[in-house]
């Protein structure tokens, strides 16, 4: 058999090997099925570089690096498929003349640096540059998707990133302080180092323009950036000057200059002398986490190593704090965190993060004479700014998607409320493409919207941790951050969150007062018997606490301002609050949520904040919503007895195939309440008009309705008709929307009632005129309107019908839903006939 046939058979065998090995994005390899010309390439990557004669430094590294006990030259000669990015001797010489590491000759390179030059610039597959930007398609026999990938994991093993950090290199926070004065700490990167590339198919597919590229390549050393030509290919910011040199075991690409591995975003920012302040901000939110697997793997390779290896992990949502051994606790989640971990080398090939990092000068100007002066006035120094305030500032300078944050897209970047961040390319000082994202060093600070919204005083105040926790857990933050609305936000401080009366406990017959507590991002409540003051229990169930605190927040927000002189305002949750301005319209303002009045107490405003989207009012108590239902209010007032008795006793009658009448009050099948609830209320707010007993008696005597007892004595045919007539008559006194005297005024404005007109299947209407001090109600048939009676105080009575999360009161522990109502006594019945 001749040599030519032998070489061809080798390629056929090799093709089968490659078919099983390559992922869909790896090149099918040009020379898998034909004999290469000897003039085109050498036998392998190593021999090609050696025969070229211009890669002596690179090959000295290859010869000196060991893999599995032998020189790595053996790997590049005869096994595996690789794509290597190499620097020639001229690039090495230029590097020795000018680099930031103090390396002036080949001999100055450490073993770690040599290995990083080799492996960080190598991929463990054969890739044409054109194929490097594709990812596998989905489905059977799907073709690769070109232009999608922008990153590839390199051949640099994770254990290569182990570093020994001295005390002065460790972050300055309590998590790290206990490791100081112990001869330093060994750390390892979070995930494998990745290579970032800019290739023509990728640039085109991802809409990265030449202008984008110029700004991305705007570095401290090259402030003008780099001009992109359509066929250019770059690894990070280093141009590939010779592409796709094909060898039997892979491809060679020659770089314009020598590069050591690029830092991740966190490391780059830490090393940058102009961003030292931002580093201290970031490093509040990180801790050492013991990496047991990597420690053991490193010990296997280095038997004399007996230390521990840690990952410097930055806090993200849901991460648990480390315990004394550096392991996640599994019980205590971090209280404050960043949008993402700037040290993590994620496995995503299609995108990466971005950080806009203000220079020290920009931060100093912002704090001392810019929009951040309020922080200085509140805390005195950056060091005193609390972590919950600082985490918002840092996170607002982070974007999860590089592709959405390229320089020509700066003007499209928005905060979490959809408002422009107002980032401009002219504020960009320089950029750096890191192993896990891009860092834009900026001459400007971008404060979070939380600082200027009605949520701001809650975030910035150390005595509002409970409400801050509840806002975040109940996801009210996006609502309160809206700058297109105006809010009046009432906030009880931590030290006064102790007057909550549990509606569930009232339903159980043993009323309890709750005192809320905050400790390290955890909220609990201690319960007390309302009558005796004795402690009755401790609540740590987060679901129950979020349910109750969300209900409190819902009814401490008024959409709009409260400075128009009215007495009653409706909350976001549908409740109504009553204002007493006799002590002041700001500090000193008295409030009642309905439940406070039941206890003969008032809530007082202690401090106000004028924010960009409204006012924030700190209060000395919780505004309590009513615990009295429509049923209980009608029951307790003898003046309502005639109307109450009919509502209590009206019922549903089934005669033949038809059902007549219905119930007004009953325990609902979806959940129990404190008392029987109005059956046709539906998580909304309502007005109930109750005619005087005399008016009811007059209507009865005139034949407008019959009592349930009278109906029972009728013939079967008449019984259903009369029960339906009574039911519709009663429901006509229940109206959508809560209308208060002293609340929002209206003039002959119609509202729907609970009675349906059988002819058109629409709800019948009432017409209301509310002057602010008097109120009349006109039925749809016309005639004289009924007047709301104010002489005996039976008007503006606040009620709330609760539905708890169980059909049995003993099993209930939270509020499922509720409806609010106001009750007025009127001097005449409302009649649509």
C-alpha positions in Angstrom: 0.0 0.0 0.0 1.5 3.4 -1.0 1.9 6.3 1.3 -0.8 8.4 -0.4 -3.4 5.7 0.2 -2.3 5.4 3.9 -2.7 9.1 4.5 -6.2 9.0 2.8 -7.3 6.1 5.0 -6.1 8.0 8.0 -8.4 10.9 7.0 -11.4 8.6 6.6 -10.9 7.2 10.1 -10.3 10.7 11.4 -13.5 11.9 9.8 -15.5 9.3 11.7 -13.7 10.4 14.9 -14.6 14.0 14.3 -18.2 13.2 13.5 -18.7 11.8 17.0 -16.7 14.5 18.7 -17.8 17.9 17.2 -20.7 19.8 18.5 -23.0 21.3 15.8 -21.1 24.6 15.8 -17.7 23.1 15.4 -16.4 23.1 11.8 -16.8 19.8 9.8 -13.1 20.4 9.1 -12.0 21.1 5.6 -9.4 18.4 5.4 -11.4 15.5 6.9 -12.2 14.0 3.5 -9.2 14.9 1.3 -5.5 14.8 1.4 -4.0 18.3 2.1 -1.1 19.5 0.0 2.2 19.5 1.9 2.7 23.1 0.7 -0.5 24.2 2.3 0.1 23.0 5.8 2.4 20.9 8.0 1.4 17.6 9.5 0.0 19.3 12.6 -0.3 22.6 14.5 3.1 22.3 16.2 5.0 21.4 13.1 3.4 24.2 11.1 4.4 26.8 13.6 7.9 25.4 13.8 8.4 25.3 10.1 7.2 28.9 9.8 10.1 30.0 12.0 8.3 33.1 13.4 6.8 31.5 16.6 9.8 30.5 18.6 8.5 32.2 21.8 5.1 30.5 21.5 6.7 27.1 20.9 9.0 27.6 24.0 5.8 27.9 26.0 4.3 24.8 24.3 7.5 22.8 25.0 7.7 23.9 28.6 4.0 23.3 29.6 3.1 19.8 30.7 -0.1 18.0 30.2 -0.6 14.7 31.9 3.1 14.4 32.6 4.4 15.1 29.1 5.1 18.2 27.0 2.1 19.9 25.5 4.0 19.7 22.2 2.9 16.1 22.0 -0.8 17.3 22.1 -0.3 19.8 19.4 1.5 17.2 17.3 -0.8 14.3 17.3 -4.0 14.3 19.4 -7.3 16.2 19.5 -8.6 19.0 17.5 -7.8 22.6 18.5 -8.2 26.1 17.4 -5.3 28.2 18.6 -4.8 32.0 18.6 -1.1 32.6 18.6 1.2 35.6 18.7 4.4 35.6 16.6 7.9 36.6 17.8 7.4 40.3 16.8 4.3 40.5 19.0 6.2 38.9 21.9 9.0 41.4 21.5 6.6 44.3 21.4 4.9 43.0 24.5 8.2 42.8 26.4 8.9 46.4 25.5 5.6 47.7 26.8 3.1 45.9 29.1 1.5 46.7 32.5 2.8 43.6 34.2 6.5 44.6 34.3 7.5 41.6 32.1 10.6 42.6 30.1 11.7 39.2 28.7 10.6 35.7 28.2 12.3 34.6 31.4 10.1 37.1 33.4 7.0 35.1 32.5 5.7 32.9 35.3 4.5 29.4 34.8 0.9 30.6 35.3 1.4 33.3 32.8 2.8 30.9 30.2 0.0 28.5 30.7 -2.6 31.3 30.4 -1.0 32.5 27.2 -1.4 29.0 25.8 -4.7 27.8 27.1 -6.7 31.1 27.3 -6.1 31.5 23.6 -7.1 28.0 22.6 -10.5 26.3 21.9 -10.9 22.6 22.3 -12.5 22.1 18.9 -11.7 22.9 15.3 -13.5 26.1 14.2 -13.3 28.2 11.1 -13.8 31.8 12.2 -17.0 31.8 10.3 -18.3 28.9 12.4 -17.2 30.4 15.8 -20.3 32.7 15.7 -22.9 30.0 15.3 -24.8 27.9 17.8 -26.6 24.6 17.3 -30.0 24.8 15.8 -32.9 23.1 17.5 -34.7 20.0 16.3 -33.5 17.0 14.3 -31.0 17.7 11.6 -31.3 21.5 12.3 -28.6 23.6 10.8 -26.4 25.8 13.0 -27.6 29.4 13.6 -24.9 31.7 12.3 -24.0 35.1 13.9 -25.5 34.2 17.3 -22.5 33.3 19.5 -20.1 35.9 20.8 -18.3 33.9 23.4 -16.6 30.5 23.7 -15.2 28.7 26.8 -11.4 28.5 26.3 -9.2 25.5 27.1 -8.0 27.3 30.2 -9.0 25.0 33.0 -10.9 26.4 36.0 -8.2 25.3 38.4 -5.7 27.5 36.5 -7.5 30.6 38.0 -6.6 29.8 41.6 -5.0 32.9 43.1 -3.5 33.6 46.5 -4.8 37.0 47.7 -3.1 38.9 50.5 -5.1 40.8 53.2 -4.9 44.1 51.4 -6.5 42.5 48.2 -9.5 41.1 50.1 -12.8 43.0 50.1 -13.5 45.2 53.1 -16.6 43.8 54.6 -17.6 41.6 57.6 -17.7 38.4 55.6 -14.1 38.8 54.6 -12.6 40.4 57.7 -12.5 37.2 59.6 -10.2 35.7 57.0 -7.7 38.5 57.3 -4.4 38.1 59.3 -4.4 34.5 58.3 -1.7 34.6 55.6 -4.2 35.5 52.9 -6.9 33.5 51.1 -6.9 31.3 48.0 -9.6 32.1 45.6 -10.9 30.7 42.3 -13.0 32.2 39.5 -16.7 31.6 39.4 -17.0 29.6 36.2 -14.5 28.9 33.3 -12.9 31.8 31.5 -14.4 32.7 28.2 -13.1 34.2 25.0 -15.1 37.1 23.5 -14.9 37.6 19.8 -16.2 40.1 17.2 -16.6 38.5 13.8 -18.3 39.7 10.6 -21.3 37.3 10.7 -21.9 38.1 14.4 -21.6 41.8 13.9 -24.1 41.7 11.1 -26.6 39.4 12.9 -26.5 41.2 16.2 -26.6 44.7 14.8 -23.2 45.8 16.1 -22.2 48.7 13.9 -18.9 50.2 13.1 -19.6 53.1 15.4 -20.5 50.6 18.2 -17.1 48.9 17.6 -15.2 52.2 17.7 -16.7 53.0 21.2 -16.2 49.5 22.4 -12.5 49.7 21.5 -12.1 53.1 23.1 -9.5 52.2 25.7 -7.2 54.2 28.0 -4.3 53.5 25.7 -6.4 54.1 22.5 -8.9 56.9 23.2 -9.9 57.1 19.5 -11.0 53.5 19.4 -10.6 51.2 16.4 -12.1 51.5 12.9 -13.9 48.4 11.9 -13.6 47.0 8.4 -16.2 44.5 7.2 -13.8 41.5 7.0 -12.0 42.2 10.3 -12.0 39.6 13.1 -11.1 40.4 16.7 -10.6 38.4 19.8 -11.5 40.9 22.6 -9.7 44.0 21.2 -6.9 42.2 19.4 -7.1 41.8 15.6 -6.6 38.5 13.9 -4.0 39.2 11.1 -3.9 35.7 9.6 -7.0 33.5 9.7 -8.1 29.9 9.4 -4.7 28.3 8.7 -5.7 24.7 8.4 -3.8 21.9 9.9 -4.6 18.2 10.4 -5.5 18.7 14.0 -7.2 22.1 13.9 -6.8 25.7 12.9 -4.3 28.4 13.6 -5.1 32.1 13.8 -2.4 34.7 14.2 -3.0 37.7 16.5 -1.7 41.2 16.0 -0.3 41.3 19.5 0.2 39.1 22.5 -2.5 39.1 25.1 -2.8 37.7 28.6 -6.2 36.6 29.8 -8.6 39.5 30.2 -10.1 40.1 33.6 -13.7 39.6 34.5 -15.7 42.8 35.1 -15.3 42.7 38.9 -11.5 42.3 38.7 -11.1 44.9 36.0 -13.0 47.5 38.0 -11.0 46.6 41.1 -7.7 47.1 39.2 -8.7 50.3 37.5 -7.3 53.3 39.5 -10.1 55.6 38.4 -12.9 53.4 39.8 -11.7 52.7 43.3 -14.8 54.2 44.9 -17.2 52.1 42.9 -15.2 49.0 43.9 -15.8 49.7 47.6 -19.5 50.0 46.8 -19.6 46.7 44.9 -17.6 44.8 47.4 -20.0 45.4 50.2 -22.1 42.7 48.4 -19.8 39.7 48.2 -18.5 37.0 50.4 -16.1 34.0 50.3 -17.9 30.7 49.6 -15.9 27.6 50.2 -15.5 25.6 47.0 -15.1 22.0 48.4 -14.9 20.3 45.0 -12.3 22.6 43.6 -10.3 22.4 46.8 -10.2 18.6 46.6 -9.4 18.7 42.8 -6.6 21.2 43.4 -5.2 19.0 46.3 -5.2 16.0 43.9 -3.0 17.9 41.5 -0.9 19.5 44.3 -0.6 17.0 47.2 1.2 19.6 49.4 -1.6 22.1 49.3 -3.7 21.9 52.5 -5.5 25.3 52.4 -9.1 25.9 51.3 -10.2 27.5 48.1 -13.0 30.1 48.0 -15.1 31.7 45.4 -15.5 35.5 45.7 -19.3 35.4 45.0 -21.3 38.6 44.7 -24.8 38.6 46.1 -27.7 38.1 43.8 -31.4 37.6 44.6 -32.1 34.4 46.5 -28.5 33.7 47.4 -28.0 32.5 51.0 -25.5 34.0 53.3 -22.3 31.9 54.0 -22.0 30.3 57.4 -18.8 30.2 59.5 -17.4 27.6 57.2 -18.1 29.5 54.0 -21.0 27.3 53.0 -24.5 28.7 52.1 -26.7 28.6 55.2 -29.8 27.5 53.3 -31.9 29.5 55.6 -30.8 33.2 55.6 -31.0 34.9 52.3 -28.9 38.0 51.7 -30.8 41.2 52.5 -29.2 43.3 49.8 -27.9 42.2 46.5 -26.9 43.3 43.0 -28.6 42.8 39.7 -26.1 40.1 38.7 -22.7 38.8 39.8 -20.0 40.8 38.0 -17.4 38.1 38.7 -19.3 35.1 37.3 -18.2 33.6 34.0 -21.6 32.5 32.8 -21.9 29.7 30.3 -24.0 31.7 27.9 -22.4 32.0 24.5 -24.9 34.5 23.1 -24.8 37.4 25.4 -23.1 38.8 28.5 -23.5 41.6 31.1 -22.6 45.3 31.0 -21.6 47.7 33.7 -21.6 51.5 33.5 -19.0 52.5 36.1 -18.6 56.1 37.2 -15.1 57.4 37.8 -14.1 58.5 41.3 -14.4 62.1 40.1 -18.0 61.6 38.8 -19.0 60.0 42.1 -17.4 62.8 44.1 -19.1 65.5 42.1 -22.5 63.7 42.4 -22.2 63.4 46.2 -20.9 66.8 47.0 -22.5 69.1 44.5 -24.8 67.1 42.2 -28.1 65.3 42.6 -26.6 63.1 45.3 -26.2 65.9 47.8 -29.3 64.5 49.7 -27.2 61.4 50.4 -24.5 63.5 51.9 -27.0 65.4 54.0 -28.6 62.2 55.2 -25.5 60.1 55.9 -22.5 62.4 55.8 -20.2 60.1 53.8 -20.3 57.3 51.3 -19.2 54.9 54.0 -22.3 55.7 56.1 -24.8 55.1 53.2 -26.6 51.9 54.2 -26.3 48.7 52.1 -29.9 48.7 51.0 -29.5 52.2 49.6 -26.1 51.4 48.0 -27.3 48.2 46.4 -29.8 50.2 44.4 -27.2 52.6 43.2 -24.8 49.9 42.1 -27.5 47.8 40.4 -28.8 50.7 38.4 -25.4 50.8 36.7 -25.7 47.2 35.6 -27.4 45.8 32.5 -27.9 42.1 31.9 -27.6 42.3 28.1 -24.6 43.5 26.3 -26.5 43.3 23.0 -29.1 45.7 24.3 -26.5 48.1 25.7 -24.0 48.6 22.8 -23.1 52.3 22.5 -25.5 53.1 19.7 -28.3 51.7 21.9 -27.4 53.8 24.9 -30.4 56.1 24.3 -32.8 53.2 24.4 -31.7 52.0 27.8 -34.4 52.4 30.5 -34.7 51.8 34.2 -37.1 49.3 35.8 -40.1 51.7 35.3 -39.5 52.2 31.6 -38.0 55.7 32.0 -34.8 56.5 30.0 -31.5 56.3 31.9 -30.3 59.2 29.8 -27.0 57.5 29.0 -25.0 59.3 26.3 -21.9 58.2 24.4 -20.3 61.6 25.1 -20.2 60.6 28.8 -18.2 57.5 28.0 -14.6 57.9 28.9 -13.3 54.5 27.8 -14.4 50.8 27.5 -13.1 47.4 28.3 -14.3 44.1 26.9 -13.8 41.6 29.8 -14.2 37.9 29.9 -17.8 38.0 31.1 -19.0 41.4 29.9 -18.3 45.0 28.9 -17.3 47.8 31.3 -18.0 51.3 30.3 -16.1 53.8 32.4 -18.4 56.9 32.6 -18.0 60.5 33.5 -21.5 60.5 35.0 -23.5 58.8 37.8 -27.0 57.3 37.1 -29.0 57.3 40.3 -31.9 54.8 40.7 -35.4 56.0 40.4 -36.0 54.7 44.0 -34.1 57.7 45.3 -36.6 60.2 43.8 -39.9 58.3 44.1 -42.3 58.1 47.1 -40.5 54.8 47.8 -37.3 56.7 48.4 -37.8 57.8 52.0 -38.6 54.1 52.8 -35.4 52.9 51.2 -33.3 55.7 52.7 -34.7 55.5 56.3 -33.2 53.0 58.7 -36.5 53.0 60.6 -38.6 51.8 57.7 -37.0 48.4 57.1 -40.3 46.4 57.6 -42.2 48.4 55.0 -39.2 48.3 52.7 -39.1 44.5 53.0 -42.9 44.3 52.5 -42.7 46.6 49.4 -40.1 44.3 47.8 -41.7 41.0 48.8 -45.2 42.2 47.7 -43.7 43.6 44.5 -45.1 47.1 45.1 -41.8 48.7 44.1 -42.6 49.0 40.3 -46.0 50.5 41.2 -44.5 53.1 43.6 -41.7 53.9 41.2 -44.0 55.0 38.4 -43.3 58.6 37.5 -46.4 59.0 35.4 -48.6 58.9 38.5 -48.8 60.9 41.6 -49.1 59.1 45.0 -49.7 59.9 48.6 -47.9 57.1 50.5 -48.4 56.6 54.2 -45.6 54.7 56.0 -45.7 53.6 59.6 -42.1 53.4 61.0 -40.6 50.2 62.4 -41.0 51.3 66.0 -44.8 51.8 65.7 -45.8 48.8 63.7 -47.4 47.3 66.7 -51.1 48.2 66.6 -52.2 45.8 63.9 -55.4 44.1 64.9 -55.8 40.8 63.0 -59.2 40.4 61.3 -58.7 36.6 61.3 -58.4 36.6 65.1 -61.6 38.7 65.4 -63.3 36.1 63.3 -62.0 33.4 65.7 -63.4 35.4 68.7 -60.0 36.1 70.4 -58.8 39.4 68.9 -55.0 39.8 68.7 -52.7 42.7 68.3 -49.6 42.1 66.2 -46.1 43.7 66.7 -43.9 43.3 63.6 -40.2 42.8 64.0 -37.3 43.1 61.5 -33.9 41.3 61.7 -31.5 40.8 58.9 -33.9 40.7 56.0 -36.4 38.7 58.0 -39.7 40.0 59.3 -41.7 38.2 62.0 -44.6 39.2 64.2 -45.3 38.7 67.9 -49.0 38.4 68.8 -50.8 39.6 71.9 -54.2 39.2 73.3 -55.9 42.5 72.6 -57.9 42.4 75.8 -55.2 41.2 78.3 -52.0 42.2 76.6 -50.6 38.7 77.1 -48.3 37.3 74.4 -50.1 34.6 72.4 -47.7 33.5 69.8 -45.0 34.2 67.2 -45.5 34.3 63.4 -42.6 33.6 61.1 -44.5 32.2 58.1 -43.5 34.5 55.2 -46.7 33.8 53.2 -48.9 35.0 56.1 -46.7 38.0 56.8 -46.5 39.1 53.2 -50.3 38.7 52.9 -51.0 41.0 55.9 -48.3 43.6 55.1 -49.4 43.7 51.4 -52.9 44.4 52.6 -51.6 47.2 54.8 -49.5 48.7 52.0 -52.4 48.5 49.5 -54.5 50.6 51.9 -51.7 53.1 52.7 -51.4 54.3 49.1 -53.7 57.0 47.7 -53.3 57.6 43.9 -53.2 61.3 43.7 -52.6 64.1 46.2 -54.5 64.8 49.4 -54.2 68.6 49.4 -57.6 69.6 47.9 -59.3 69.9 51.2 -61.5 66.8 51.1 -62.0 64.6 54.2 -62.2 61.2 52.6 -59.8 59.6 50.1 -59.9 56.1 48.5 -56.8 54.0 48.7 -55.3 51.7 46.0 -56.8 48.7 47.8 -60.3 50.1 47.8 -60.5 51.3 51.4 -61.2 54.8 52.4 -59.2 57.0 54.8 -60.5 59.9 56.8 -58.4 63.0 57.3 -58.5 65.5 60.2 -56.5 68.6 59.3 -57.1 70.4 62.6 -53.5 69.6 63.7 -51.9 70.4 60.4 -52.1 69.4 56.8 -48.6 67.8 56.8 -46.9 67.0 60.1 -49.8 66.7 62.6 -52.3 65.5 60.1 -54.7 63.0 61.7 -55.8 59.8 59.8 -58.3 57.1 60.3 -58.6 54.0 58.1 -61.9 53.0 59.5 -60.5 50.4 61.9 -58.7 53.1 64.0 -62.1 54.8 64.6 -63.4 51.5 65.8 -60.7 51.6 68.5 -61.1 55.3 69.2 -57.6 56.1 68.1 -56.1 58.3 65.3 -53.0 58.0 63.3 -50.7 61.1 63.2 -48.2 62.1 60.5 -44.8 62.7 62.0 -42.7 63.6 58.9 -43.3 64.4 55.2 -41.2 64.1 52.1 -41.9 65.8 48.8 -40.8 63.4 46.1 -40.9 63.6 42.3 -44.0 61.5 42.0 -45.8 62.5 45.2 -45.6 62.8 48.9 -44.4 60.3 51.5 -45.9 60.6 55.0 -44.3 58.8 58.0 -46.9 57.9 60.6 -47.0 56.9 64.3 -49.4 54.0 63.8 -50.8 51.7 61.1 -54.0 52.9 59.5 -56.3 50.0 60.2 -59.1 49.2 57.8 -62.6 48.3 59.3 -63.2 45.0 60.9 -66.9 45.6 61.0 -68.8 44.1 58.1 -72.0 45.4 56.4 -73.9 42.6 58.3 -72.5 43.6 61.7 -73.1 47.4 61.2 -76.7 46.8 60.1 -77.2 44.4 63.0 -75.8 46.7 65.8 -78.0 49.8 64.9 -81.7 49.5 65.8 -82.3 52.4 63.4 -81.5 49.9 60.6 -83.6 47.0 62.0 -86.3 46.8 59.3 -83.9 46.8 56.4 -81.5 44.4 58.2 -84.2 41.9 59.0 -85.3 41.7 55.4 -81.7 41.3 54.2 -81.1 38.6 56.7 -84.3 36.6 56.0 -84.8 37.0 52.2 -83.9 33.7 50.6 -83.8 31.7 47.4 -86.9 29.7 46.4 -86.9 26.9 43.8 -90.3 26.4 42.3 -90.4 23.8 39.5 -87.4 24.6 37.1 -87.2 28.2 38.2 -85.3 29.9 41.0 -86.7 33.0 42.6 -85.2 35.5 45.0 -81.8 34.9 46.6 -79.7 35.7 49.7 -78.1 39.0 50.7 -76.0 37.6 53.6 -74.4 34.2 53.9 -71.1 32.4 54.6 -69.6 32.1 51.1 -68.3 28.7 49.9 -65.0 30.2 48.8 -64.0 31.2 52.3 -65.4 32.2 55.7 -65.5 35.9 56.9 -65.9 37.5 60.3 -69.6 37.5 59.8 -71.9 36.4 56.9 -70.9 38.5 53.9 -72.9 40.3 51.2 -73.2 37.6 48.6 -73.0 39.8 45.5 -70.0 41.9 46.6 -67.0 41.1 44.4 -63.7 42.5 45.6 -64.7 46.1 45.0 -66.0 49.1 46.9 -69.7 49.8 47.4 -72.3 52.1 48.9 -75.3 50.8 50.9 -78.3 53.0 51.4 -80.5 52.0 54.4 -84.0 53.6 54.5 -85.3 54.5 58.0 -87.5 52.1 59.7 -90.4 54.5 59.1 -89.7 54.7 55.4 -89.5 50.9 55.2 -92.8 50.5 57.1 -94.5 53.0 54.8 -93.3 51.2 51.7 -94.6 47.9 53.2 -97.9 49.4 54.0 -98.2 50.7 50.5 -97.7 47.2 49.1 -94.1 47.7 47.7 -92.9 44.5 49.3 -94.0 41.6 51.5 -91.9 40.2 54.4 -90.5 36.7 54.1 -93.0 35.5 56.7 -95.9 36.9 54.7 -94.5 35.3 51.5 -94.4 31.9 53.1 -98.2 32.0 53.5 -98.9 32.7 49.9 -99.8 30.2 47.2 -96.8 28.5 45.5 -97.1 30.5 42.3 -97.2 33.9 44.1 -94.5 32.9 46.6 -91.8 33.0 44.0 -92.9 36.2 42.4 -93.0 38.1 45.7 -89.6 36.7 46.9 -88.1 37.9 43.6 -89.7 41.3 44.0 -88.3 41.6 47.6 -84.9 40.5 46.5 -84.6 43.0 43.6 -86.0 45.8 45.9 -83.3 45.2 48.5 -80.4 44.9 46.0 -81.4 48.2 44.5 -80.1 49.8 47.7 -76.6 48.4 47.1 -74.5 50.5 44.6 -71.1 50.1 43.0 -68.5 52.7 44.2 -68.1 54.0 47.7 -69.5 57.6 47.9 -68.7 59.6 51.1 -70.0 62.9 52.2 -66.8 64.9 52.4 -65.3 62.8 49.6 -65.2 63.3 45.9 -68.2 65.5 44.8 -70.6 64.7 41.9 -73.7 66.2 40.4 -76.5 63.8 39.3 -73.9 61.1 38.4 -75.3 57.6 37.7 -74.0 54.5 39.3 -75.0 50.9 38.8 -76.8 49.0 41.5 -76.9 45.2 42.2 -80.3 44.8 40.6 -80.6 43.6 37.0 -83.3 44.7 34.7 -84.6 41.5 33.2 -85.7 43.2 30.0 -82.2 44.4 28.9 -80.1 42.3 31.3 -78.3 45.5 32.5 -77.8 46.7 36.0 -80.3 49.3 37.1 -79.0 52.7 38.0 -79.1 55.4 40.7 -78.3 59.1 40.2 -76.2 60.7 43.0 -75.5 64.3 43.9 -72.8 64.8 46.5 -72.0 68.4 47.4 -69.4 67.5 49.9 -71.7 68.3 52.9 -75.0 66.9 51.7 -76.0 64.0 49.5 -79.1 62.9 47.6 -79.9 59.7 45.6 -82.5 59.5 42.8 -83.9 56.3 41.4 -84.2 55.6 37.7 -88.0 56.1 37.8 -87.5 59.7 38.8 -89.5 61.4 41.5 -88.2 63.1 44.7 -84.6 62.0 45.6 -83.9 60.3 48.9 -81.7 62.4 51.3 -78.8 61.0 53.3 -79.5 61.8 56.9 -76.6 63.3 58.8 -78.3 64.4 62.1 -77.8 61.1 64.0 -74.4 60.1 62.7 -75.6 57.1 60.7 -73.8 58.1 57.5 -70.2 57.5 56.2 -70.1 54.3 58.2 -67.1 52.2 57.0 -67.4 48.5 56.5 -65.3 45.7 55.1 -66.5 42.2 54.2 -63.5 39.8 54.6 -63.1 36.4 52.9 -60.3 34.4 54.6 -58.3 31.5 53.2 -60.5 28.7 54.6 -64.1 27.6 54.8 -63.6 27.0 58.5 -62.6 30.0 60.7 -60.4 27.9 62.9 -58.2 27.0 59.9 -57.9 30.5 58.5 -54.7 32.5 58.8 -54.8 35.1 56.0 -57.0 37.3 53.9 -58.0 35.9 50.5 -60.0 38.9 49.4 -62.4 41.5 50.7 -64.9 44.2 49.7 -65.2 47.7 51.2 -68.5 49.6 51.7 -69.9 52.8 53.1 -73.3 52.8 54.7 -75.7 55.8 54.8 -79.1 56.1 56.3 -81.6 57.7 53.9 -85.1 59.2 54.5 -86.9 57.2 51.8 -86.8 53.9 50.0 -85.2 53.7 46.5 -87.6 52.3 44.0 -87.2 51.5 40.3 -90.9 50.8 39.9 
